[in-house]
Amino acid sequence: MLNESNLLIGGNLTDQIKLNPKMGNRHGLIAGATGTGKTVTLQVLAEGFSKLGVPVFMADIKGDLSGLANAASAHPKIEERIKKIKITDYQSQASPVVFWDVYGKLGHPLRTTVSDMGPLLLSNLLELNDTQTGVLYACFKIADDNGLLLLDFNDLRSMLTWVSNNTKELKGEYGNITSVSIGAIQRDLLILQQQGVENFLGEPALRLEDLMRIDWSGRGFINVMDVTQLMQKSPRLYATILLWLLSELFENLPEVGDADKPKFVMFFDEAHLLFDDAPEALTDKIEQIVRLIRSKGVGVYFISQSPMDIPENVLGQLGLRIQHALRAFTPKDQKAIKLVAQTFRQNPNIDITTCLSELGIGEALVSTLDENGSPTQVERTLIRPPESQIGPIKMKERAEKLDRSPVSGKYDTPVDRESAHELLKIRAEEAEKRALDIEEEKARKKTTRKKPQRSTNSPMDAMIKSAARAIGTKIGGKLIRGLLGSLLK
């Protein structure tokens, strides 16, 4: 039997602090210094939303969150905190979990196509300058205008090569496309290939409904994406994956208005990576999506060491604030604490500035939203203990969970169907063969002493027209893209 009451965050000696599920799509923030308990707080919120029947997506950066799949073991500290918070219905239990991993080692592979990602996120991932970004947009535009989907890494490289070989013919419609810019993009792609981006770009592509599953008991599945290896190889790819998923949800979910609870919740750990060195155009679009996506029933929760890591326009949209301890070792740290204190609704019984440096592990300053959507007074709170295991599960246990997963076998084997790379290659070979036939015909006519007729098509013209016909092999009509460049389905 699911608990349909408010989501219990924690409590103190006098009150329990809860989140009203109706405010779950008003977003939130979990902040605090390393080792202050942010991961456990994240685990507590994920459990709470799951019990409410809300599917969750989160990234596991340290490898600790796999413990959600096992029930918690008895411990004196857990029992002590249960008594302090006055929890009467605590029950040690596992949550329904689906494991994901871009590399396909610690979870089901998570993929999307190049066309679905779009030029804006890809240019940010490649760290392109304005000129190179314009060239990449042109390459996508050429493919989109002709209904040609770029599915995997090879498709993108083949498209770039073809555009580079035909810049003169394309200049009139798509502007100046220099081979130098395309060469720079191709070099950046080689770097990304070494970081494993090939694993993320391809098919079968992730379907949103597989992230939004409810189990037989009515609990929402918690999707845990292992990024321990990805964070070492390419933190920027990690951030891009989260932004792509946010874009997919925004573009494809219907409006739901003010619902009793969220339809889906995402947790963005190491949130500063989403905004570090991001171009202003991308930051503006992220802000726009965060503001609008709550009408789709999606709650977005950022986890970072300091609220100052989040742009002010985004920070102002976060209703739930859970602030763990901050360290004041330097004048800069002390200034940051004063700024953080100003982001809360003041409580006359709490000196927020002093409290921020005194909080213990698993203790936080918490402010939620009341039924009218107004911030409540900040409260010093002991975070409740999770009902699932704190810390990672064993590899054998993870393998068993993967075998019993509701998507077992669906994404595990990559698919490489005929797409831009194969079509352009076939047409190029056909064009080359026709060019040879023309030369042979010229030679034959010359031997018979007949005046050779001028060919209406040079070998290069034949190749270009052949490639154009390949692009003309349409998968659909013109393609339309959303705010972050992902395809509208």
C-alpha positions, 0 to 999 in steps of 0.5 A, a space after each residue: 500500500 503506497 503512502 500518498 501523504 506528503 513526502 517526509 524530508 526530515 524533522 527536528 525536536 518539534 516538527 517534521 518537515 515535508 514536501 507537498 507533492 503538488 509542489 514537486 514540479 516546482 523544482 529544488 536544490 540540494 547543496 552543501 560541502 563535500 561529505 555533509 550528506 547530500 547523497 543520502 538526501 538525494 536518496 531520501 527524495 528519490 525514495 519518497 517520489 517513488 513511493 508516491 508513484 513518480 518515476 525518477 531519473 538520477 546520475 550516480 557519480 560516486 557509485 553509491 546510489 545503487 544501494 536503492 535496489 536493496 533494503 537497509 540494514 538495521 543500525 543504531 544510528 538509524 534507530 536513533 534518528 528515527 526516534 528523534 524525528 518521530 517516524 512511526 511508519 519506517 520500513 526497511 525496503 528496496 526501491 524498484 530500480 533500473 540501471 543505465 550506463 552509457 558504456 553498457 557495463 554497469 547498466 543498460 546502454 543509454 543512446 540517442 541519435 545524432 539527429 535527436 541530439 541536434 546541433 546546439 547541444 553537439 556544438 556545446 559538447 564539441 566546444 566549437 567557436 561561433 564560425 564552427 557552430 554555424 557550419 555544424 548548423 548548416 550540415 544539420 540543416 542540409 540533412 533536415 531539409 531533405 529528411 535525412 536522419 543522422 543516426 550514428 557517429 559514422 553518419 555525422 562524419 560522412 555528412 561532414 565529408 560530403 559537405 566539405 567536398 561540395 562547398 561550392 555547390 552548397 554556398 548559394 543556399 547555405 552560406 560559406 562553408 569552409 573546409 578549414 572549419 569542417 576539418 576542425 569539427 572532425 578533429 574534435 569528433 576524434 577526441 570525443 570518439 576517444 572519450 566514448 561518445 560513439 557509445 551514446 550516439 546510435 540505435 536503439 535510441 532510448 524511449 521516454 516511456 522506458 524511463 517513466 515506468 510504474 511497477 506492479 505495486 504502484 511505485 515509480 521506477 528509479 532510473 540510476 545512470 552510472 557515470 563513474 567512468 563517464 565523469 573521468 573521461 568526459 564530464 562535458 558529455 555527462 552534462 550534455 546527456 542530462 540536457 538532452 534528456 531534459 530537452 526530450 521531456 520538454 518537447 515530447 510530454 503533453 501539458 498537465 497543468 497543476 497536478 496532485 504530484 509530478 509526472 517525472 522527476 530528474 536529479 542533476 548532480 554536479 549541476 555546475 557542469 551544466 553551466 560551466 563555459 556554456 554559451 549564453 544562448 544555451 544558458 538562456 534556453 536551459 533557463 527557459 525550459 526549467 521555467 516551462 517544463 513544470 507545466 509538463 509535470 516534470 520536477 528538476 532538482 539540482 545538486 551542487 556544493 553551493 547555490 552560487 553554482 547555479 545561474 541566478 535566473 535558474 536559482 530563483 525558480 527552485 522551490 525546495 531548498 535543502 542546504 547542508 553545511 558550508 565550510 568557511 575557511 577563506 574570506 571568499 567562503 565567508 562571503 558565499 555563506 552570507 549570500 546563501 543565507 540571503 536566499 532563504 526566508 528568514 526564521 527569527 529563531 535561527 541565525 542562518 549565517 552561523 548555522 550554515 557552518 555548524 550543521 552536522 552530517 545529515 543535517 540541513 537547513 530546509 525551506 519548502 513551498 506551502 499550498 499557495 506556492 510561497 516559501 516556508 520559513 527555513 528550519 534546521 532539519 535532521 534528514 530522515 534515514 533512507 529505507 534502502 541501503 546506504 552505499 553500493 550493492 555488490 556486482 553480482 546483485 547488480 547483474 541479477 537486477 539487470 537480468 530482471 529489469 523491465 527493459 532487459 534485452 531491449 537496448 543491449 544490442 546496438 543496431 546499425 541500419 542503412 542511413 546517411 553513411 551507407 547511402 552516401 557511400 553507395 551513391 559515391 561508388 555509383 557516381 565513380 562507376 558512372 564516371 569511369 563508364 563515361 571515360 570508357 565511352 569517350 575512349 571508345 568513340 575516339 578509337 572509332 574516330 568519331 567526334 566525341 560529344 561533350 558530356 552534360 555531366 562531368 564526373 564531379 557533377 555526377 557525384 554531386 547529383 548522385 549524393 543529392 539523390 541519396 539525400 533525396 531518399 527521404 525518411 520523412 518530410 522536413 524535420 522540425 527541432 525544439 528549443 535545444 535542437 532535439 527533433 520534435 516527434 
